[in-house]
């Protein structure tokens, strides 16, 4: 079975292109609460330009908030 190809609009290529997702760990601080979370970034597979993918952005926002909440709970103990 073939793996699905995910597409996003690339401003450099000026058309919808397949994209890949890169993962990295990010250290952040909000209101004095330090926490670490995984962040995803989508890139055009052809030229490497970062592309906007709503689902990737939503995942990052949710993951960041959950990591902040865990950091807040740990800080309160």
Secondary structure, DSSP 8 states (H G I E B T S, - for coil): ------EEEETTTTEEEEEEEEEEEEEEEETTEEEEEEEEEEEETTT--B---HHHHHHHHHHHHHHHHHHHHHHH-
